[in-house]
Amino acid sequence: MGRRISWKKKIERLADEITGDCVRGPGEPLDGDETEKLARLFWIELDLRQGNITEEESRERLGLLENGEVW
């Protein structure tokens, strides 16, 4: 029987790592737009890896995201 995966714990560890990498200084947390962008980047990567979108769709979404747009 496979090991039960705690997705919440994995996401918490990833959030800790991202937060540590993105800290700009004391009292300067990421703002809501920045956290939304990170979430969308993760969403695109998961969709691509799971075959829910193509490479071309991934590039299109990344381009929109870089221009401050959402799909």
PyMOL Python script that loads the backbone (N, CA, C, O; Angstrom):
from pymol import cmd

cmd.read_pdbstr("""\
ATOM      1  N   MET A   1       0.842  -1.178   0.000  1.00  0.00           N
ATOM      2  CA  MET A   1       0.000   0.000   0.000  1.00  0.00           C
ATOM      3  C   MET A   1       0.888   1.241   0.000  1.00  0.00           C
ATOM      4  O   MET A   1       1.873   1.305   0.735  1.00  0.00           O
ATOM      5  N   GLY A   2       0.539   2.219  -0.820  1.00  0.00           N
ATOM      6  CA  GLY A   2       1.332   3.438  -0.951  1.00  0.00           C
ATOM      7  C   GLY A   2       1.278   4.326   0.277  1.00  0.00           C
ATOM      8  O   GLY A   2       0.353   4.265   1.086  1.00  0.00           O
ATOM      9  N   ARG A   3       2.281   5.131   0.379  1.00  0.00           N
ATOM     10  CA  ARG A   3       2.360   6.096   1.468  1.00  0.00           C
ATOM     11  C   ARG A   3       1.342   7.198   1.232  1.00  0.00           C
ATOM     12  O   ARG A   3       1.199   7.693   0.114  1.00  0.00           O
ATOM     13  N   ARG A   4       0.638   7.581   2.287  1.00  0.00           N
ATOM     14  CA  ARG A   4      -0.339   8.663   2.171  1.00  0.00           C
ATOM     15  C   ARG A   4       0.406   9.994   2.081  1.00  0.00           C
ATOM     16  O   ARG A   4       1.277  10.284   2.901  1.00  0.00           O
ATOM     17  N   ILE A   5       0.061  10.785   1.098  1.00  0.00           N
ATOM     18  CA  ILE A   5       0.723  12.063   0.876  1.00  0.00           C
ATOM     19  C   ILE A   5      -0.065  13.170   1.565  1.00  0.00           C
ATOM     20  O   ILE A   5      -1.278  13.287   1.391  1.00  0.00           O
ATOM     21  N   SER A   6       0.633  13.969   2.340  1.00  0.00           N
ATOM     22  CA  SER A   6       0.009  15.122   2.961  1.00  0.00           C
ATOM     23  C   SER A   6       0.254  16.326   2.055  1.00  0.00           C
ATOM     24  O   SER A   6       1.279  17.000   2.159  1.00  0.00           O
ATOM     25  N   TRP A   7      -0.704  16.584   1.164  1.00  0.00           N
ATOM     26  CA  TRP A   7      -0.551  17.695   0.229  1.00  0.00           C
ATOM     27  C   TRP A   7      -0.476  19.022   0.960  1.00  0.00           C
ATOM     28  O   TRP A   7       0.272  19.913   0.559  1.00  0.00           O
ATOM     29  N   LYS A   8      -1.246  19.158   2.028  1.00  0.00           N
ATOM     30  CA  LYS A   8      -1.220  20.405   2.785  1.00  0.00           C
ATOM     31  C   LYS A   8       0.185  20.673   3.318  1.00  0.00           C
ATOM     32  O   LYS A   8       0.673  21.799   3.231  1.00  0.00           O
ATOM     33  N   LYS A   9       0.833  19.657   3.864  1.00  0.00           N
ATOM     34  CA  LYS A   9       2.193  19.816   4.390  1.00  0.00           C
ATOM     35  C   LYS A   9       3.177  20.157   3.262  1.00  0.00           C
ATOM     36  O   LYS A   9       4.050  21.006   3.439  1.00  0.00           O
ATOM     37  N   LYS A  10       3.040  19.505   2.121  1.00  0.00           N
ATOM     38  CA  LYS A  10       3.921  19.794   0.996  1.00  0.00           C
ATOM     39  C   LYS A  10       3.751  21.245   0.541  1.00  0.00           C
ATOM     40  O   LYS A  10       4.731  21.938   0.268  1.00  0.00           O
ATOM     41  N   ILE A  11       2.520  21.686   0.466  1.00  0.00           N
ATOM     42  CA  ILE A  11       2.249  23.058   0.044  1.00  0.00           C
ATOM     43  C   ILE A  11       2.764  24.049   1.076  1.00  0.00           C
ATOM     44  O   ILE A  11       3.280  25.107   0.714  1.00  0.00           O
ATOM     45  N   GLU A  12       2.632  23.723   2.345  1.00  0.00           N
ATOM     46  CA  GLU A  12       3.160  24.602   3.396  1.00  0.00           C
ATOM     47  C   GLU A  12       4.681  24.726   3.286  1.00  0.00           C
ATOM     48  O   GLU A  12       5.223  25.821   3.433  1.00  0.00           O
ATOM     49  N   ARG A  13       5.372  23.611   3.027  1.00  0.00           N
ATOM     50  CA  ARG A  13       6.833  23.655   2.870  1.00  0.00           C
ATOM     51  C   ARG A  13       7.227  24.477   1.640  1.00  0.00           C
ATOM     52  O   ARG A  13       8.168  25.268   1.687  1.00  0.00           O
ATOM     53  N   LEU A  14       6.504  24.283   0.554  1.00  0.00           N
ATOM     54  CA  LEU A  14       6.775  25.048  -0.661  1.00  0.00           C
ATOM     55  C   LEU A  14       6.538  26.539  -0.414  1.00  0.00           C
ATOM     56  O   LEU A  14       7.328  27.375  -0.854  1.00  0.00           O
ATOM     57  N   ALA A  15       5.462  26.869   0.283  1.00  0.00           N
ATOM     58  CA  ALA A  15       5.170  28.272   0.603  1.00  0.00           C
ATOM     59  C   ALA A  15       6.278  28.867   1.464  1.00  0.00           C
ATOM     60  O   ALA A  15       6.669  30.016   1.260  1.00  0.00           O
ATOM     61  N   ASP A  16       6.786  28.097   2.422  1.00  0.00           N
ATOM     62  CA  ASP A  16       7.901  28.565   3.252  1.00  0.00           C
ATOM     63  C   ASP A  16       9.128  28.853   2.384  1.00  0.00           C
ATOM     64  O   ASP A  16       9.796  29.873   2.556  1.00  0.00           O
ATOM     65  N   GLU A  17       9.414  27.948   1.454  1.00  0.00           N
ATOM     66  CA  GLU A  17      10.572  28.119   0.584  1.00  0.00           C
ATOM     67  C   GLU A  17      10.407  29.351  -0.308  1.00  0.00           C
ATOM     68  O   GLU A  17      11.330  30.154  -0.443  1.00  0.00           O
ATOM     69  N   ILE A  18       9.234  29.493  -0.911  1.00  0.00           N
ATOM     70  CA  ILE A  18       8.973  30.646  -1.785  1.00  0.00           C
ATOM     71  C   ILE A  18       9.040  31.938  -0.987  1.00  0.00           C
ATOM     72  O   ILE A  18       9.633  32.917  -1.439  1.00  0.00           O
ATOM     73  N   THR A  19       8.442  31.947   0.184  1.00  0.00           N
ATOM     74  CA  THR A  19       8.460  33.137   1.026  1.00  0.00           C
ATOM     75  C   THR A  19       9.880  33.526   1.373  1.00  0.00           C
ATOM     76  O   THR A  19      10.228  34.707   1.346  1.00  0.00           O
ATOM     77  N   GLY A  20      10.703  32.544   1.701  1.00  0.00           N
ATOM     78  CA  GLY A  20      12.103  32.819   2.016  1.00  0.00           C
ATOM     79  C   GLY A  20      12.859  33.383   0.831  1.00  0.00           C
ATOM     80  O   GLY A  20      13.726  34.242   0.997  1.00  0.00           O
ATOM     81  N   ASP A  21      12.538  32.904  -0.373  1.00  0.00           N
ATOM     82  CA  ASP A  21      13.214  33.380  -1.580  1.00  0.00           C
ATOM     83  C   ASP A  21      12.738  34.762  -2.007  1.00  0.00           C
ATOM     84  O   ASP A  21      13.482  35.499  -2.654  1.00  0.00           O
ATOM     85  N   CYS A  22      11.513  35.120  -1.654  1.00  0.00           N
ATOM     86  CA  CYS A  22      10.898  36.350  -2.160  1.00  0.00           C
ATOM     87  C   CYS A  22      10.903  37.505  -1.166  1.00  0.00           C
ATOM     88  O   CYS A  22      10.437  38.597  -1.489  1.00  0.00           O
ATOM     89  N   VAL A  23      11.414  37.284   0.013  1.00  0.00           N
ATOM     90  CA  VAL A  23      11.397  38.340   1.018  1.00  0.00           C
ATOM     91  C   VAL A  23      12.251  39.507   0.546  1.00  0.00           C
ATOM     92  O   VAL A  23      13.408  39.335   0.160  1.00  0.00           O
ATOM     93  N   ARG A  24      11.667  40.682   0.584  1.00  0.00           N
ATOM     94  CA  ARG A  24      12.369  41.898   0.161  1.00  0.00           C
ATOM     95  C   ARG A  24      12.978  42.625   1.346  1.00  0.00           C
ATOM     96  O   ARG A  24      13.894  43.431   1.181  1.00  0.00           O
ATOM     97  N   GLY A  25      12.491  42.354   2.495  1.00  0.00           N
ATOM     98  CA  GLY A  25      13.002  43.002   3.694  1.00  0.00           C
ATOM     99  C   GLY A  25      11.959  42.902   4.792  1.00  0.00           C
ATOM    100  O   GLY A  25      10.820  42.510   4.542  1.00  0.00           O
ATOM    101  N   PRO A  26      12.349  43.257   6.003  1.00  0.00           N
ATOM    102  CA  PRO A  26      11.397  43.197   7.116  1.00  0.00           C
ATOM    103  C   PRO A  26      10.168  44.061   6.836  1.00  0.00           C
ATOM    104  O   PRO A  26      10.291  45.215   6.426  1.00  0.00           O
ATOM    105  N   GLY A  27       9.008  43.501   7.056  1.00  0.00           N
ATOM    106  CA  GLY A  27       7.770  44.248   6.871  1.00  0.00           C
ATOM    107  C   GLY A  27       7.368  44.469   5.429  1.00  0.00           C
ATOM    108  O   GLY A  27       6.485  45.280   5.151  1.00  0.00           O
ATOM    109  N   GLU A  28       8.007  43.755   4.498  1.00  0.00           N
ATOM    110  CA  GLU A  28       7.683  43.899   3.079  1.00  0.00           C
ATOM    111  C   GLU A  28       7.241  42.563   2.480  1.00  0.00           C
ATOM    112  O   GLU A  28       7.949  41.996   1.647  1.00  0.00           O
ATOM    113  N   PRO A  29       6.105  42.068   2.884  1.00  0.00           N
ATOM    114  CA  PRO A  29       5.634  40.792   2.347  1.00  0.00           C
ATOM    115  C   PRO A  29       5.169  40.942   0.895  1.00  0.00           C
ATOM    116  O   PRO A  29       4.983  42.053   0.399  1.00  0.00           O
ATOM    117  N   LEU A  30       4.989  39.818   0.241  1.00  0.00           N
ATOM    118  CA  LEU A  30       4.412  39.834  -1.102  1.00  0.00           C
ATOM    119  C   LEU A  30       3.008  40.409  -1.016  1.00  0.00           C
ATOM    120  O   LEU A  30       2.289  40.171  -0.046  1.00  0.00           O
ATOM    121  N   ASP A  31       2.621  41.170  -2.037  1.00  0.00           N
ATOM    122  CA  ASP A  31       1.258  41.689  -2.027  1.00  0.00           C
ATOM    123  C   ASP A  31       0.321  40.683  -2.707  1.00  0.00           C
ATOM    124  O   ASP A  31       0.772  39.666  -3.234  1.00  0.00           O
ATOM    125  N   GLY A  32      -0.943  40.965  -2.692  1.00  0.00           N
ATOM    126  CA  GLY A  32      -1.940  40.040  -3.243  1.00  0.00           C
ATOM    127  C   GLY A  32      -1.739  39.731  -4.709  1.00  0.00           C
ATOM    128  O   GLY A  32      -1.960  38.599  -5.140  1.00  0.00           O
ATOM    129  N   ASP A  33      -1.320  40.726  -5.489  1.00  0.00           N
ATOM    130  CA  ASP A  33      -1.073  40.490  -6.917  1.00  0.00           C
ATOM    131  C   ASP A  33       0.098  39.527  -7.113  1.00  0.00           C
ATOM    132  O   ASP A  33       0.065  38.668  -7.994  1.00  0.00           O
ATOM    133  N   GLU A  34       1.117  39.677  -6.296  1.00  0.00           N
ATOM    134  CA  GLU A  34       2.281  38.799  -6.408  1.00  0.00           C
ATOM    135  C   GLU A  34       1.944  37.366  -6.005  1.00  0.00           C
ATOM    136  O   GLU A  34       2.399  36.420  -6.647  1.00  0.00           O
ATOM    137  N   THR A  35       1.154  37.199  -4.952  1.00  0.00           N
ATOM    138  CA  THR A  35       0.789  35.837  -4.556  1.00  0.00           C
ATOM    139  C   THR A  35      -0.130  35.201  -5.594  1.00  0.00           C
ATOM    140  O   THR A  35      -0.050  33.998  -5.843  1.00  0.00           O
ATOM    141  N   GLU A  36      -1.004  36.007  -6.201  1.00  0.00           N
ATOM    142  CA  GLU A  36      -1.862  35.460  -7.259  1.00  0.00           C
ATOM    143  C   GLU A  36      -1.022  35.022  -8.454  1.00  0.00           C
ATOM    144  O   GLU A  36      -1.294  33.982  -9.053  1.00  0.00           O
ATOM    145  N   LYS A  37      -0.003  35.808  -8.807  1.00  0.00           N
ATOM    146  CA  LYS A  37       0.858  35.448  -9.930  1.00  0.00           C
ATOM    147  C   LYS A  37       1.582  34.128  -9.651  1.00  0.00           C
ATOM    148  O   LYS A  37       1.659  33.262 -10.522  1.00  0.00           O
ATOM    149  N   LEU A  38       2.109  33.981  -8.438  1.00  0.00           N
ATOM    150  CA  LEU A  38       2.767  32.722  -8.079  1.00  0.00           C
ATOM    151  C   LEU A  38       1.806  31.541  -8.169  1.00  0.00           C
ATOM    152  O   LEU A  38       2.174  30.475  -8.662  1.00  0.00           O
ATOM    153  N   ALA A  39       0.585  31.727  -7.698  1.00  0.00           N
ATOM    154  CA  ALA A  39      -0.414  30.657  -7.751  1.00  0.00           C
ATOM    155  C   ALA A  39      -0.727  30.284  -9.198  1.00  0.00           C
ATOM    156  O   ALA A  39      -0.857  29.104  -9.526  1.00  0.00           O
ATOM    157  N   ARG A  40      -0.846  31.280 -10.052  1.00  0.00           N
ATOM    158  CA  ARG A  40      -1.139  31.008 -11.461  1.00  0.00           C
ATOM    159  C   ARG A  40       0.040  30.318 -12.157  1.00  0.00           C
ATOM    160  O   ARG A  40      -0.164  29.450 -13.007  1.00  0.00           O
ATOM    161  N   LEU A  41       1.266  30.698 -11.801  1.00  0.00           N
ATOM    162  CA  LEU A  41       2.437  30.006 -12.358  1.00  0.00           C
ATOM    163  C   LEU A  41       2.414  28.526 -11.985  1.00  0.00           C
ATOM    164  O   LEU A  41       2.687  27.660 -12.816  1.00  0.00           O
ATOM    165  N   PHE A  42       2.088  28.252 -10.735  1.00  0.00           N
ATOM    166  CA  PHE A  42       1.993  26.872 -10.258  1.00  0.00           C
ATOM    167  C   PHE A  42       0.874  26.133 -10.998  1.00  0.00           C
ATOM    168  O   PHE A  42       1.045  24.984 -11.403  1.00  0.00           O
ATOM    169  N   TRP A  43      -0.247  26.787 -11.166  1.00  0.00           N
ATOM    170  CA  TRP A  43      -1.403  26.222 -11.862  1.00  0.00           C
ATOM    171  C   TRP A  43      -1.018  25.848 -13.292  1.00  0.00           C
ATOM    172  O   TRP A  43      -1.325  24.749 -13.754  1.00  0.00           O
ATOM    173  N   ILE A  44      -0.344  26.765 -13.991  1.00  0.00           N
ATOM    174  CA  ILE A  44       0.088  26.488 -15.368  1.00  0.00           C
ATOM    175  C   ILE A  44       1.005  25.268 -15.402  1.00  0.00           C
ATOM    176  O   ILE A  44       0.831  24.382 -16.239  1.00  0.00           O
ATOM    177  N   GLU A  45       1.968  25.222 -14.505  1.00  0.00           N
ATOM    178  CA  GLU A  45       2.921  24.105 -14.484  1.00  0.00           C
ATOM    179  C   GLU A  45       2.220  22.775 -14.215  1.00  0.00           C
ATOM    180  O   GLU A  45       2.503  21.773 -14.871  1.00  0.00           O
ATOM    181  N   LEU A  46       1.308  22.772 -13.252  1.00  0.00           N
ATOM    182  CA  LEU A  46       0.570  21.530 -12.965  1.00  0.00           C
ATOM    183  C   LEU A  46      -0.280  21.102 -14.157  1.00  0.00           C
ATOM    184  O   LEU A  46      -0.285  19.928 -14.528  1.00  0.00           O
ATOM    185  N   ASP A  47      -0.999  22.050 -14.758  1.00  0.00           N
ATOM    186  CA  ASP A  47      -1.827  21.716 -15.921  1.00  0.00           C
ATOM    187  C   ASP A  47      -0.981  21.157 -17.058  1.00  0.00           C
ATOM    188  O   ASP A  47      -1.377  20.195 -17.716  1.00  0.00           O
ATOM    189  N   LEU A  48       0.178  21.756 -17.288  1.00  0.00           N
ATOM    190  CA  LEU A  48       1.054  21.282 -18.354  1.00  0.00           C
ATOM    191  C   LEU A  48       1.541  19.862 -18.060  1.00  0.00           C
ATOM    192  O   LEU A  48       1.489  18.994 -18.931  1.00  0.00           O
ATOM    193  N   ARG A  49       2.004  19.628 -16.855  1.00  0.00           N
ATOM    194  CA  ARG A  49       2.527  18.304 -16.486  1.00  0.00           C
ATOM    195  C   ARG A  49       1.457  17.228 -16.505  1.00  0.00           C
ATOM    196  O   ARG A  49       1.755  16.062 -16.764  1.00  0.00           O
ATOM    197  N   GLN A  50       0.212  17.603 -16.233  1.00  0.00           N
ATOM    198  CA  GLN A  50      -0.871  16.621 -16.205  1.00  0.00           C
ATOM    199  C   GLN A  50      -1.549  16.464 -17.568  1.00  0.00           C
ATOM    200  O   GLN A  50      -2.490  15.683 -17.710  1.00  0.00           O
ATOM    201  N   GLY A  51      -1.076  17.195 -18.554  1.00  0.00           N
ATOM    202  CA  GLY A  51      -1.625  17.067 -19.899  1.00  0.00           C
ATOM    203  C   GLY A  51      -2.931  17.812 -20.101  1.00  0.00           C
ATOM    204  O   GLY A  51      -3.656  17.552 -21.061  1.00  0.00           O
ATOM    205  N   ASN A  52      -3.234  18.731 -19.205  1.00  0.00           N
ATOM    206  CA  ASN A  52      -4.482  19.495 -19.317  1.00  0.00           C
ATOM    207  C   ASN A  52      -4.362  20.662 -20.288  1.00  0.00           C
ATOM    208  O   ASN A  52      -5.368  21.163 -20.790  1.00  0.00           O
ATOM    209  N   ILE A  53      -3.133  21.095 -20.553  1.00  0.00           N
ATOM    210  CA  ILE A  53      -2.870  22.126 -21.552  1.00  0.00           C
ATOM    211  C   ILE A  53      -1.640  21.708 -22.350  1.00  0.00           C
ATOM    212  O   ILE A  53      -0.836  20.890 -21.901  1.00  0.00           O
ATOM    213  N   THR A  54      -1.510  22.285 -23.542  1.00  0.00           N
ATOM    214  CA  THR A  54      -0.363  21.995 -24.398  1.00  0.00           C
ATOM    215  C   THR A  54       0.778  22.966 -24.082  1.00  0.00           C
ATOM    216  O   THR A  54       0.598  23.931 -23.339  1.00  0.00           O
ATOM    217  N   GLU A  55       1.947  22.696 -24.654  1.00  0.00           N
ATOM    218  CA  GLU A  55       3.081  23.617 -24.512  1.00  0.00           C
ATOM    219  C   GLU A  55       2.702  25.003 -25.035  1.00  0.00           C
ATOM    220  O   GLU A  55       3.032  26.023 -24.430  1.00  0.00           O
ATOM    221  N   GLU A  56       2.004  25.016 -26.168  1.00  0.00           N
ATOM    222  CA  GLU A  56       1.600  26.296 -26.763  1.00  0.00           C
ATOM    223  C   GLU A  56       0.655  27.055 -25.826  1.00  0.00           C
ATOM    224  O   GLU A  56       0.811  28.260 -25.630  1.00  0.00           O
ATOM    225  N   GLU A  57      -0.316  26.355 -25.253  1.00  0.00           N
ATOM    226  CA  GLU A  57      -1.227  27.004 -24.302  1.00  0.00           C
ATOM    227  C   GLU A  57      -0.470  27.508 -23.073  1.00  0.00           C
ATOM    228  O   GLU A  57      -0.777  28.575 -22.540  1.00  0.00           O
ATOM    229  N   SER A  58       0.508  26.742 -22.636  1.00  0.00           N
ATOM    230  CA  SER A  58       1.328  27.158 -21.502  1.00  0.00           C
ATOM    231  C   SER A  58       2.055  28.459 -21.822  1.00  0.00           C
ATOM    232  O   SER A  58       2.045  29.392 -21.019  1.00  0.00           O
ATOM    233  N   ARG A  59       2.684  28.520 -22.992  1.00  0.00           N
ATOM    234  CA  ARG A  59       3.400  29.734 -23.392  1.00  0.00           C
ATOM    235  C   ARG A  59       2.448  30.926 -23.495  1.00  0.00           C
ATOM    236  O   ARG A  59       2.791  32.034 -23.084  1.00  0.00           O
ATOM    237  N   GLU A  60       1.258  30.698 -24.042  1.00  0.00           N
ATOM    238  CA  GLU A  60       0.265  31.773 -24.163  1.00  0.00           C
ATOM    239  C   GLU A  60      -0.125  32.299 -22.779  1.00  0.00           C
ATOM    240  O   GLU A  60      -0.178  33.510 -22.563  1.00  0.00           O
ATOM    241  N   ARG A  61      -0.392  31.392 -21.856  1.00  0.00           N
ATOM    242  CA  ARG A  61      -0.790  31.799 -20.502  1.00  0.00           C
ATOM    243  C   ARG A  61       0.340  32.519 -19.786  1.00  0.00           C
ATOM    244  O   ARG A  61       0.109  33.508 -19.090  1.00  0.00           O
ATOM    245  N   LEU A  62       1.562  32.025 -19.955  1.00  0.00           N
ATOM    246  CA  LEU A  62       2.711  32.686 -19.332  1.00  0.00           C
ATOM    247  C   LEU A  62       2.890  34.093 -19.900  1.00  0.00           C
ATOM    248  O   LEU A  62       3.207  35.027 -19.163  1.00  0.00           O
ATOM    249  N   GLY A  63       2.688  34.241 -21.205  1.00  0.00           N
ATOM    250  CA  GLY A  63       2.783  35.562 -21.833  1.00  0.00           C
ATOM    251  C   GLY A  63       1.741  36.518 -21.290  1.00  0.00           C
ATOM    252  O   GLY A  63       2.041  37.676 -20.998  1.00  0.00           O
ATOM    253  N   LEU A  64       0.521  36.035 -21.157  1.00  0.00           N
ATOM    254  CA  LEU A  64      -0.550  36.876 -20.590  1.00  0.00           C
ATOM    255  C   LEU A  64      -0.199  37.283 -19.165  1.00  0.00           C
ATOM    256  O   LEU A  64      -0.350  38.443 -18.783  1.00  0.00           O
ATOM    257  N   LEU A  65       0.267  36.324 -18.395  1.00  0.00           N
ATOM    258  CA  LEU A  65       0.605  36.581 -17.003  1.00  0.00           C
ATOM    259  C   LEU A  65       1.719  37.617 -16.880  1.00  0.00           C
ATOM    260  O   LEU A  65       1.666  38.491 -16.014  1.00  0.00           O
ATOM    261  N   GLU A  66       2.721  37.518 -17.741  1.00  0.00           N
ATOM    262  CA  GLU A  66       3.823  38.484 -17.712  1.00  0.00           C
ATOM    263  C   GLU A  66       3.346  39.897 -18.067  1.00  0.00           C
ATOM    264  O   GLU A  66       3.947  40.884 -17.643  1.00  0.00           O
ATOM    265  N   ASN A  67       2.275  39.984 -18.838  1.00  0.00           N
ATOM    266  CA  ASN A  67       1.708  41.290 -19.211  1.00  0.00           C
ATOM    267  C   ASN A  67       0.655  41.768 -18.217  1.00  0.00           C
ATOM    268  O   ASN A  67      -0.025  42.767 -18.456  1.00  0.00           O
ATOM    269  N   GLY A  68       0.522  41.057 -17.106  1.00  0.00           N
ATOM    270  CA  GLY A  68      -0.436  41.465 -16.081  1.00  0.00           C
ATOM    271  C   GLY A  68      -1.868  41.089 -16.388  1.00  0.00           C
ATOM    272  O   GLY A  68      -2.797  41.611 -15.772  1.00  0.00           O
ATOM    273  N   GLU A  69      -2.054  40.185 -17.339  1.00  0.00           N
ATOM    274  CA  GLU A  69      -3.392  39.741 -17.722  1.00  0.00           C
ATOM    275  C   GLU A  69      -3.639  38.334 -17.190  1.00  0.00           C
ATOM    276  O   GLU A  69      -2.700  37.625 -16.826  1.00  0.00           O
ATOM    277  N   VAL A  70      -4.893  37.940 -17.148  1.00  0.00           N
ATOM    278  CA  VAL A  70      -5.234  36.580 -16.761  1.00  0.00           C
ATOM    279  C   VAL A  70      -6.009  35.925 -17.898  1.00  0.00           C
ATOM    280  O   VAL A  70      -6.592  36.608 -18.741  1.00  0.00           O
ATOM    281  N   TRP A  71      -6.009  34.616 -17.912  1.00  0.00           N
ATOM    282  CA  TRP A  71      -6.708  33.903 -18.977  1.00  0.00           C
ATOM    283  C   TRP A  71      -8.075  33.473 -18.519  1.00  0.00           C
ATOM    284  O   TRP A  71      -8.816  32.855 -19.283  1.00  0.00           O
TER     285      TRP A  71
END
""", "prot")
cmd.dss("prot")
cmd.show_as("cartoon", "prot")
cmd.util.cbc("prot")
cmd.orient("prot")
